[in-house]
């Protein structure tokens, strides 16, 4: 039960120019049945500095980025049940084509409590 509670906690990173990238849940479990999850991603940047954003996704095994979502200065999107350890979400300034923030998924060890 404590593992479920810990897995629901958000992960957040603040990047260039105060860009905020939040992922819920923020980690995945390191045990059978908990190693993949669906997530909700929210982002926000200063609209005076960045007018268009996109979220790109990559994996440590395959660093090729794919566009996951696109929006203005803020947005929200949900993934399917495929997010695992090593998956990275990149918040990108779509006009300047530059990274603003990156969130990398880590695991919570599964232990007997």
Secondary structure, DSSP 8 states (H G I E B T S, - for coil): -HHHHHHTS-EEEE-GGG-EEEEES-EEESSTT-S-B--EEEEE--TTT-S-EEEEEEESS----EEEEEESSEEEEE--TTB-TTEEEEEEETTTTEEEEEEE-EEE-----
